Amino acid sequence: MSFNSFISELAETNNVLESFVDFKKVSMNVDKVSIHLNQLNYLLGKKNLNAAIATLFKHDKECFSVRIIF
C-alpha cells in the first residue's frame, strides 16, 4: 500500500488524544523514573557496553530497577 493510498483512507474524527491517554498519570509515572532513565542514557553510544554497565551498576544499581508499565 502506498503512503498516498493510506492517507486517503483515513477518516476524520472528533476524538482527541486525551480520550485515549491519561496524561496526568503519564506525567506522574515519568516523574517517578526520570532520574533513573537519565542515568541509563549514560549507556548510549558506549563502545564497551559491558564495562559501562558495570560502572553504572557500581555507582547506582537502582537505575536498573526501572520498569515500563502500560
PyMOL Python script that loads the backbone (N, CA, C, O; Angstrom):
from pymol import cmd

cmd.read_pdbstr("""\
ATOM      1  N   MET A   1       0.849  -1.171   0.000  1.00  0.00           N
ATOM      2  CA  MET A   1       0.000   0.000   0.000  1.00  0.00           C
ATOM      3  C   MET A   1       0.894   1.233   0.000  1.00  0.00           C
ATOM      4  O   MET A   1       1.851   1.308   0.771  1.00  0.00           O
ATOM      5  N   SER A   2       0.595   2.176  -0.841  1.00  0.00           N
ATOM      6  CA  SER A   2       1.395   3.395  -0.894  1.00  0.00           C
ATOM      7  C   SER A   2       0.954   4.358   0.207  1.00  0.00           C
ATOM      8  O   SER A   2      -0.144   4.239   0.752  1.00  0.00           O
ATOM      9  N   PHE A   3       1.823   5.305   0.519  1.00  0.00           N
ATOM     10  CA  PHE A   3       1.525   6.292   1.547  1.00  0.00           C
ATOM     11  C   PHE A   3       0.286   7.103   1.182  1.00  0.00           C
ATOM     12  O   PHE A   3      -0.574   7.338   2.031  1.00  0.00           O
ATOM     13  N   ASN A   4       0.190   7.533  -0.077  1.00  0.00           N
ATOM     14  CA  ASN A   4      -0.960   8.333  -0.508  1.00  0.00           C
ATOM     15  C   ASN A   4      -2.261   7.546  -0.376  1.00  0.00           C
ATOM     16  O   ASN A   4      -3.289   8.104   0.008  1.00  0.00           O
ATOM     17  N   SER A   5      -2.220   6.274  -0.688  1.00  0.00           N
ATOM     18  CA  SER A   5      -3.395   5.428  -0.543  1.00  0.00           C
ATOM     19  C   SER A   5      -3.786   5.305   0.935  1.00  0.00           C
ATOM     20  O   SER A   5      -4.965   5.376   1.280  1.00  0.00           O
ATOM     21  N   PHE A   6      -2.794   5.124   1.793  1.00  0.00           N
ATOM     22  CA  PHE A   6      -3.037   5.028   3.231  1.00  0.00           C
ATOM     23  C   PHE A   6      -3.684   6.308   3.757  1.00  0.00           C
ATOM     24  O   PHE A   6      -4.678   6.253   4.481  1.00  0.00           O
ATOM     25  N   ILE A   7      -3.118   7.459   3.392  1.00  0.00           N
ATOM     26  CA  ILE A   7      -3.634   8.743   3.862  1.00  0.00           C
ATOM     27  C   ILE A   7      -5.060   8.967   3.364  1.00  0.00           C
ATOM     28  O   ILE A   7      -5.895   9.494   4.100  1.00  0.00           O
ATOM     29  N   SER A   8      -5.342   8.580   2.143  1.00  0.00           N
ATOM     30  CA  SER A   8      -6.676   8.808   1.581  1.00  0.00           C
ATOM     31  C   SER A   8      -7.748   7.984   2.289  1.00  0.00           C
ATOM     32  O   SER A   8      -8.929   8.325   2.227  1.00  0.00           O
ATOM     33  N   GLU A   9      -7.350   6.901   2.960  1.00  0.00           N
ATOM     34  CA  GLU A   9      -8.318   6.042   3.640  1.00  0.00           C
ATOM     35  C   GLU A   9      -8.565   6.433   5.090  1.00  0.00           C
ATOM     36  O   GLU A   9      -9.442   5.867   5.743  1.00  0.00           O
ATOM     37  N   LEU A  10      -7.809   7.386   5.595  1.00  0.00           N
ATOM     38  CA  LEU A  10      -8.019   7.824   6.975  1.00  0.00           C
ATOM     39  C   LEU A  10      -9.314   8.616   7.084  1.00  0.00           C
ATOM     40  O   LEU A  10      -9.676   9.367   6.179  1.00  0.00           O
ATOM     41  N   ALA A  11      -9.993   8.440   8.185  1.00  0.00           N
ATOM     42  CA  ALA A  11     -11.244   9.160   8.413  1.00  0.00           C
ATOM     43  C   ALA A  11     -11.041  10.225   9.481  1.00  0.00           C
ATOM     44  O   ALA A  11     -10.283  10.029  10.431  1.00  0.00           O
ATOM     45  N   GLU A  12     -11.726  11.354   9.316  1.00  0.00           N
ATOM     46  CA  GLU A  12     -11.661  12.395  10.334  1.00  0.00           C
ATOM     47  C   GLU A  12     -12.443  11.940  11.548  1.00  0.00           C
ATOM     48  O   GLU A  12     -13.403  11.178  11.434  1.00  0.00           O
ATOM     49  N   THR A  13     -12.023  12.414  12.716  1.00  0.00           N
ATOM     50  CA  THR A  13     -12.694  12.044  13.956  1.00  0.00           C
ATOM     51  C   THR A  13     -12.713  13.238  14.889  1.00  0.00           C
ATOM     52  O   THR A  13     -11.906  14.158  14.758  1.00  0.00           O
ATOM     53  N   ASN A  14     -13.637  13.215  15.825  1.00  0.00           N
ATOM     54  CA  ASN A  14     -13.680  14.268  16.823  1.00  0.00           C
ATOM     55  C   ASN A  14     -13.002  13.819  18.126  1.00  0.00           C
ATOM     56  O   ASN A  14     -12.992  14.552  19.115  1.00  0.00           O
ATOM     57  N   ASN A  15     -12.441  12.613  18.111  1.00  0.00           N
ATOM     58  CA  ASN A  15     -11.705  12.146  19.284  1.00  0.00           C
ATOM     59  C   ASN A  15     -10.405  12.910  19.411  1.00  0.00           C
ATOM     60  O   ASN A  15      -9.748  13.226  18.419  1.00  0.00           O
ATOM     61  N   VAL A  16     -10.051  13.197  20.642  1.00  0.00           N
ATOM     62  CA  VAL A  16      -8.779  13.857  20.921  1.00  0.00           C
ATOM     63  C   VAL A  16      -7.904  12.873  21.668  1.00  0.00           C
ATOM     64  O   VAL A  16      -8.398  11.896  22.230  1.00  0.00           O
ATOM     65  N   LEU A  17      -6.625  13.123  21.675  1.00  0.00           N
ATOM     66  CA  LEU A  17      -5.685  12.203  22.308  1.00  0.00           C
ATOM     67  C   LEU A  17      -6.018  11.970  23.782  1.00  0.00           C
ATOM     68  O   LEU A  17      -5.793  10.880  24.308  1.00  0.00           O
ATOM     69  N   GLU A  18      -6.547  12.982  24.436  1.00  0.00           N
ATOM     70  CA  GLU A  18      -6.911  12.855  25.850  1.00  0.00           C
ATOM     71  C   GLU A  18      -7.987  11.792  26.083  1.00  0.00           C
ATOM     72  O   GLU A  18      -8.160  11.322  27.207  1.00  0.00           O
ATOM     73  N   SER A  19      -8.706  11.415  25.030  1.00  0.00           N
ATOM     74  CA  SER A  19      -9.701  10.348  25.149  1.00  0.00           C
ATOM     75  C   SER A  19      -9.041   8.992  25.351  1.00  0.00           C
ATOM     76  O   SER A  19      -9.655   8.067  25.882  1.00  0.00           O
ATOM     77  N   PHE A  20      -7.788   8.877  24.927  1.00  0.00           N
ATOM     78  CA  PHE A  20      -7.093   7.593  24.970  1.00  0.00           C
ATOM     79  C   PHE A  20      -5.962   7.554  25.987  1.00  0.00           C
ATOM     80  O   PHE A  20      -5.525   6.475  26.386  1.00  0.00           O
ATOM     81  N   VAL A  21      -5.478   8.734  26.415  1.00  0.00           N
ATOM     82  CA  VAL A  21      -4.293   8.802  27.277  1.00  0.00           C
ATOM     83  C   VAL A  21      -4.604   9.640  28.509  1.00  0.00           C
ATOM     84  O   VAL A  21      -5.138  10.743  28.401  1.00  0.00           O
ATOM     85  N   ASP A  22      -4.269   9.115  29.664  1.00  0.00           N
ATOM     86  CA  ASP A  22      -4.385   9.867  30.915  1.00  0.00           C
ATOM     87  C   ASP A  22      -3.047  10.571  31.153  1.00  0.00           C
ATOM     88  O   ASP A  22      -2.146  10.029  31.794  1.00  0.00           O
ATOM     89  N   PHE A  23      -2.942  11.790  30.623  1.00  0.00           N
ATOM     90  CA  PHE A  23      -1.668  12.494  30.655  1.00  0.00           C
ATOM     91  C   PHE A  23      -1.209  12.821  32.076  1.00  0.00           C
ATOM     92  O   PHE A  23      -0.007  12.894  32.331  1.00  0.00           O
ATOM     93  N   LYS A  24      -2.136  13.016  32.989  1.00  0.00           N
ATOM     94  CA  LYS A  24      -1.762  13.266  34.385  1.00  0.00           C
ATOM     95  C   LYS A  24      -1.049  12.035  34.964  1.00  0.00           C
ATOM     96  O   LYS A  24      -0.032  12.161  35.645  1.00  0.00           O
ATOM     97  N   LYS A  25      -1.591  10.861  34.687  1.00  0.00           N
ATOM     98  CA  LYS A  25      -0.982   9.618  35.151  1.00  0.00           C
ATOM     99  C   LYS A  25       0.379   9.407  34.494  1.00  0.00           C
ATOM    100  O   LYS A  25       1.338   9.013  35.158  1.00  0.00           O
ATOM    101  N   VAL A  26       0.465   9.670  33.187  1.00  0.00           N
ATOM    102  CA  VAL A  26       1.733   9.532  32.472  1.00  0.00           C
ATOM    103  C   VAL A  26       2.786  10.441  33.091  1.00  0.00           C
ATOM    104  O   VAL A  26       3.920  10.025  33.325  1.00  0.00           O
ATOM    105  N   SER A  27       2.401  11.681  33.352  1.00  0.00           N
ATOM    106  CA  SER A  27       3.336  12.652  33.931  1.00  0.00           C
ATOM    107  C   SER A  27       3.833  12.196  35.299  1.00  0.00           C
ATOM    108  O   SER A  27       5.020  12.317  35.602  1.00  0.00           O
ATOM    109  N   MET A  28       2.935  11.678  36.119  1.00  0.00           N
ATOM    110  CA  MET A  28       3.342  11.193  37.448  1.00  0.00           C
ATOM    111  C   MET A  28       4.295  10.013  37.324  1.00  0.00           C
ATOM    112  O   MET A  28       5.274   9.931  38.065  1.00  0.00           O
ATOM    113  N   ASN A  29       4.021   9.094  36.393  1.00  0.00           N
ATOM    114  CA  ASN A  29       4.878   7.925  36.225  1.00  0.00           C
ATOM    115  C   ASN A  29       6.246   8.304  35.678  1.00  0.00           C
ATOM    116  O   ASN A  29       7.254   7.727  36.086  1.00  0.00           O
ATOM    117  N   VAL A  30       6.296   9.257  34.765  1.00  0.00           N
ATOM    118  CA  VAL A  30       7.576   9.710  34.217  1.00  0.00           C
ATOM    119  C   VAL A  30       8.398  10.372  35.305  1.00  0.00           C
ATOM    120  O   VAL A  30       9.607  10.157  35.393  1.00  0.00           O
ATOM    121  N   ASP A  31       7.751  11.174  36.132  1.00  0.00           N
ATOM    122  CA  ASP A  31       8.467  11.837  37.222  1.00  0.00           C
ATOM    123  C   ASP A  31       9.119  10.825  38.167  1.00  0.00           C
ATOM    124  O   ASP A  31      10.197  11.075  38.707  1.00  0.00           O
ATOM    125  N   LYS A  32       8.467   9.695  38.359  1.00  0.00           N
ATOM    126  CA  LYS A  32       8.999   8.675  39.270  1.00  0.00           C
ATOM    127  C   LYS A  32      10.285   8.041  38.750  1.00  0.00           C
ATOM    128  O   LYS A  32      11.128   7.630  39.547  1.00  0.00           O
ATOM    129  N   VAL A  33      10.452   7.952  37.429  1.00  0.00           N
ATOM    130  CA  VAL A  33      11.590   7.227  36.870  1.00  0.00           C
ATOM    131  C   VAL A  33      12.551   8.085  36.056  1.00  0.00           C
ATOM    132  O   VAL A  33      13.537   7.565  35.532  1.00  0.00           O
ATOM    133  N   SER A  34      12.293   9.379  35.937  1.00  0.00           N
ATOM    134  CA  SER A  34      13.084  10.208  35.021  1.00  0.00           C
ATOM    135  C   SER A  34      14.567  10.261  35.395  1.00  0.00           C
ATOM    136  O   SER A  34      15.417  10.245  34.504  1.00  0.00           O
ATOM    137  N   ILE A  35      14.892  10.322  36.659  1.00  0.00           N
ATOM    138  CA  ILE A  35      16.312  10.358  37.059  1.00  0.00           C
ATOM    139  C   ILE A  35      16.993   9.060  36.664  1.00  0.00           C
ATOM    140  O   ILE A  35      18.105   9.079  36.136  1.00  0.00           O
ATOM    141  N   HIS A  36      16.340   7.934  36.913  1.00  0.00           N
ATOM    142  CA  HIS A  36      16.917   6.643  36.542  1.00  0.00           C
ATOM    143  C   HIS A  36      17.082   6.524  35.026  1.00  0.00           C
ATOM    144  O   HIS A  36      18.084   5.992  34.547  1.00  0.00           O
ATOM    145  N   LEU A  37      16.099   7.019  34.276  1.00  0.00           N
ATOM    146  CA  LEU A  37      16.198   6.960  32.816  1.00  0.00           C
ATOM    147  C   LEU A  37      17.366   7.813  32.319  1.00  0.00           C
ATOM    148  O   LEU A  37      18.065   7.425  31.383  1.00  0.00           O
ATOM    149  N   ASN A  38      17.574   8.955  32.935  1.00  0.00           N
ATOM    150  CA  ASN A  38      18.714   9.793  32.554  1.00  0.00           C
ATOM    151  C   ASN A  38      20.034   9.092  32.864  1.00  0.00           C
ATOM    152  O   ASN A  38      20.996   9.205  32.104  1.00  0.00           O
ATOM    153  N   GLN A  39      20.076   8.375  33.972  1.00  0.00           N
ATOM    154  CA  GLN A  39      21.288   7.615  34.295  1.00  0.00           C
ATOM    155  C   GLN A  39      21.519   6.511  33.263  1.00  0.00           C
ATOM    156  O   GLN A  39      22.657   6.265  32.862  1.00  0.00           O
ATOM    157  N   LEU A  40      20.459   5.852  32.837  1.00  0.00           N
ATOM    158  CA  LEU A  40      20.591   4.800  31.824  1.00  0.00           C
ATOM    159  C   LEU A  40      21.027   5.370  30.477  1.00  0.00           C
ATOM    160  O   LEU A  40      21.658   4.670  29.686  1.00  0.00           O
ATOM    161  N   ASN A  41      20.697   6.629  30.211  1.00  0.00           N
ATOM    162  CA  ASN A  41      21.137   7.272  28.976  1.00  0.00           C
ATOM    163  C   ASN A  41      22.656   7.327  28.880  1.00  0.00           C
ATOM    164  O   ASN A  41      23.204   7.419  27.782  1.00  0.00           O
ATOM    165  N   TYR A  42      23.330   7.273  30.004  1.00  0.00           N
ATOM    166  CA  TYR A  42      24.794   7.231  30.042  1.00  0.00           C
ATOM    167  C   TYR A  42      25.328   6.092  29.168  1.00  0.00           C
ATOM    168  O   TYR A  42      26.420   6.188  28.608  1.00  0.00           O
ATOM    169  N   LEU A  43      24.555   5.029  29.060  1.00  0.00           N
ATOM    170  CA  LEU A  43      24.992   3.837  28.327  1.00  0.00           C
ATOM    171  C   LEU A  43      24.939   4.011  26.809  1.00  0.00           C
ATOM    172  O   LEU A  43      25.602   3.278  26.074  1.00  0.00           O
ATOM    173  N   LEU A  44      24.158   4.971  26.344  1.00  0.00           N
ATOM    174  CA  LEU A  44      24.000   5.150  24.894  1.00  0.00           C
ATOM    175  C   LEU A  44      25.324   5.522  24.236  1.00  0.00           C
ATOM    176  O   LEU A  44      26.007   6.452  24.664  1.00  0.00           O
ATOM    177  N   GLY A  45      25.665   4.797  23.215  1.00  0.00           N
ATOM    178  CA  GLY A  45      26.847   5.096  22.428  1.00  0.00           C
ATOM    179  C   GLY A  45      28.165   4.628  23.022  1.00  0.00           C
ATOM    180  O   GLY A  45      29.222   4.907  22.457  1.00  0.00           O
ATOM    181  N   LYS A  46      28.130   3.929  24.143  1.00  0.00           N
ATOM    182  CA  LYS A  46      29.370   3.431  24.751  1.00  0.00           C
ATOM    183  C   LYS A  46      29.942   2.308  23.892  1.00  0.00           C
ATOM    184  O   LYS A  46      29.225   1.390  23.492  1.00  0.00           O
ATOM    185  N   LYS A  47      31.234   2.392  23.614  1.00  0.00           N
ATOM    186  CA  LYS A  47      31.891   1.353  22.802  1.00  0.00           C
ATOM    187  C   LYS A  47      31.999   0.047  23.582  1.00  0.00           C
ATOM    188  O   LYS A  47      31.783  -1.029  23.025  1.00  0.00           O
ATOM    189  N   ASN A  48      32.329   0.138  24.854  1.00  0.00           N
ATOM    190  CA  ASN A  48      32.424  -1.054  25.690  1.00  0.00           C
ATOM    191  C   ASN A  48      31.218  -1.057  26.627  1.00  0.00           C
ATOM    192  O   ASN A  48      31.303  -0.617  27.774  1.00  0.00           O
ATOM    193  N   LEU A  49      30.101  -1.559  26.117  1.00  0.00           N
ATOM    194  CA  LEU A  49      28.845  -1.524  26.856  1.00  0.00           C
ATOM    195  C   LEU A  49      28.921  -2.328  28.150  1.00  0.00           C
ATOM    196  O   LEU A  49      28.380  -1.898  29.169  1.00  0.00           O
ATOM    197  N   ASN A  50      29.570  -3.472  28.131  1.00  0.00           N
ATOM    198  CA  ASN A  50      29.672  -4.292  29.349  1.00  0.00           C
ATOM    199  C   ASN A  50      30.376  -3.538  30.461  1.00  0.00           C
ATOM    200  O   ASN A  50      29.923  -3.567  31.606  1.00  0.00           O
ATOM    201  N   ALA A  51      31.475  -2.861  30.150  1.00  0.00           N
ATOM    202  CA  ALA A  51      32.208  -2.089  31.161  1.00  0.00           C
ATOM    203  C   ALA A  51      31.370  -0.913  31.645  1.00  0.00           C
ATOM    204  O   ALA A  51      31.374  -0.594  32.834  1.00  0.00           O
ATOM    205  N   ALA A  52      30.649  -0.265  30.726  1.00  0.00           N
ATOM    206  CA  ALA A  52      29.819   0.877  31.107  1.00  0.00           C
ATOM    207  C   ALA A  52      28.677   0.440  32.021  1.00  0.00           C
ATOM    208  O   ALA A  52      28.345   1.141  32.977  1.00  0.00           O
ATOM    209  N   ILE A  53      28.076  -0.714  31.733  1.00  0.00           N
ATOM    210  CA  ILE A  53      27.016  -1.245  32.596  1.00  0.00           C
ATOM    211  C   ILE A  53      27.572  -1.550  33.978  1.00  0.00           C
ATOM    212  O   ILE A  53      26.938  -1.230  34.983  1.00  0.00           O
ATOM    213  N   ALA A  54      28.735  -2.157  34.040  1.00  0.00           N
ATOM    214  CA  ALA A  54      29.351  -2.475  35.333  1.00  0.00           C
ATOM    215  C   ALA A  54      29.638  -1.204  36.124  1.00  0.00           C
ATOM    216  O   ALA A  54      29.404  -1.156  37.332  1.00  0.00           O
ATOM    217  N   THR A  55      30.139  -0.183  35.451  1.00  0.00           N
ATOM    218  CA  THR A  55      30.431   1.084  36.124  1.00  0.00           C
ATOM    219  C   THR A  55      29.160   1.715  36.670  1.00  0.00           C
ATOM    220  O   THR A  55      29.120   2.151  37.821  1.00  0.00           O
ATOM    221  N   LEU A  56      28.121   1.762  35.843  1.00  0.00           N
ATOM    222  CA  LEU A  56      26.851   2.350  36.277  1.00  0.00           C
ATOM    223  C   LEU A  56      26.233   1.535  37.402  1.00  0.00           C
ATOM    224  O   LEU A  56      25.669   2.102  38.337  1.00  0.00           O
ATOM    225  N   PHE A  57      26.330   0.223  37.325  1.00  0.00           N
ATOM    226  CA  PHE A  57      25.776  -0.641  38.367  1.00  0.00           C
ATOM    227  C   PHE A  57      26.489  -0.413  39.697  1.00  0.00           C
ATOM    228  O   PHE A  57      25.850  -0.398  40.749  1.00  0.00           O
ATOM    229  N   LYS A  58      27.802  -0.237  39.655  1.00  0.00           N
ATOM    230  CA  LYS A  58      28.560   0.050  40.889  1.00  0.00           C
ATOM    231  C   LYS A  58      28.154   1.402  41.453  1.00  0.00           C
ATOM    232  O   LYS A  58      28.061   1.570  42.669  1.00  0.00           O
ATOM    233  N   HIS A  59      27.913   2.364  40.574  1.00  0.00           N
ATOM    234  CA  HIS A  59      27.569   3.714  41.018  1.00  0.00           C
ATOM    235  C   HIS A  59      26.166   3.779  41.604  1.00  0.00           C
ATOM    236  O   HIS A  59      25.964   4.353  42.674  1.00  0.00           O
ATOM    237  N   ASP A  60      25.194   3.193  40.907  1.00  0.00           N
ATOM    238  CA  ASP A  60      23.804   3.248  41.371  1.00  0.00           C
ATOM    239  C   ASP A  60      22.992   2.141  40.730  1.00  0.00           C
ATOM    240  O   ASP A  60      22.464   2.309  39.630  1.00  0.00           O
ATOM    241  N   LYS A  61      22.890   1.022  41.405  1.00  0.00           N
ATOM    242  CA  LYS A  61      22.159  -0.119  40.844  1.00  0.00           C
ATOM    243  C   LYS A  61      20.652   0.105  40.795  1.00  0.00           C
ATOM    244  O   LYS A  61      19.946  -0.631  40.105  1.00  0.00           O
ATOM    245  N   GLU A  62      20.149   1.102  41.510  1.00  0.00           N
ATOM    246  CA  GLU A  62      18.715   1.382  41.498  1.00  0.00           C
ATOM    247  C   GLU A  62      18.209   1.797  40.117  1.00  0.00           C
ATOM    248  O   GLU A  62      17.039   1.583  39.797  1.00  0.00           O
ATOM    249  N   CYS A  63      19.081   2.387  39.297  1.00  0.00           N
ATOM    250  CA  CYS A  63      18.614   2.833  37.974  1.00  0.00           C
ATOM    251  C   CYS A  63      18.217   1.647  37.101  1.00  0.00           C
ATOM    252  O   CYS A  63      17.498   1.826  36.118  1.00  0.00           O
ATOM    253  N   PHE A  64      18.661   0.457  37.434  1.00  0.00           N
ATOM    254  CA  PHE A  64      18.301  -0.732  36.659  1.00  0.00           C
ATOM    255  C   PHE A  64      16.953  -1.315  37.097  1.00  0.00           C
ATOM    256  O   PHE A  64      16.509  -2.331  36.562  1.00  0.00           O
ATOM    257  N   SER A  65      16.314  -0.677  38.058  1.00  0.00           N
ATOM    258  CA  SER A  65      15.016  -1.163  38.544  1.00  0.00           C
ATOM    259  C   SER A  65      13.850  -0.542  37.791  1.00  0.00           C
ATOM    260  O   SER A  65      12.696  -0.829  38.111  1.00  0.00           O
ATOM    261  N   VAL A  66      14.118   0.302  36.799  1.00  0.00           N
ATOM    262  CA  VAL A  66      13.060   0.973  36.047  1.00  0.00           C
ATOM    263  C   VAL A  66      12.251  -0.059  35.271  1.00  0.00           C
ATOM    264  O   VAL A  66      12.796  -0.912  34.571  1.00  0.00           O
ATOM    265  N   ARG A  67      10.936   0.047  35.418  1.00  0.00           N
ATOM    266  CA  ARG A  67      10.026  -0.817  34.669  1.00  0.00           C
ATOM    267  C   ARG A  67       9.029   0.071  33.947  1.00  0.00           C
ATOM    268  O   ARG A  67       8.504   1.025  34.521  1.00  0.00           O
ATOM    269  N   ILE A  68       8.779  -0.240  32.716  1.00  0.00           N
ATOM    270  CA  ILE A  68       7.778   0.495  31.947  1.00  0.00           C
ATOM    271  C   ILE A  68       6.472  -0.289  32.040  1.00  0.00           C
ATOM    272  O   ILE A  68       6.410  -1.466  31.684  1.00  0.00           O
ATOM    273  N   ILE A  69       5.441   0.380  32.522  1.00  0.00           N
ATOM    274  CA  ILE A  69       4.129  -0.268  32.690  1.00  0.00           C
ATOM    275  C   ILE A  69       3.138   0.402  31.752  1.00  0.00           C
ATOM    276  O   ILE A  69       3.002   1.625  31.749  1.00  0.00           O
ATOM    277  N   PHE A  70       2.452  -0.404  30.959  1.00  0.00           N
ATOM    278  CA  PHE A  70       1.463   0.133  30.022  1.00  0.00           C
ATOM    279  C   PHE A  70       0.085  -0.042  30.557  1.00  0.00           C
ATOM    280  O   PHE A  70      -0.884   0.350  29.906  1.00  0.00           O
TER     281      PHE A  70
END
""", "prot")
cmd.dss("prot")
cmd.show_as("cartoon", "prot")
cmd.util.cbc("prot")
cmd.orient("prot")
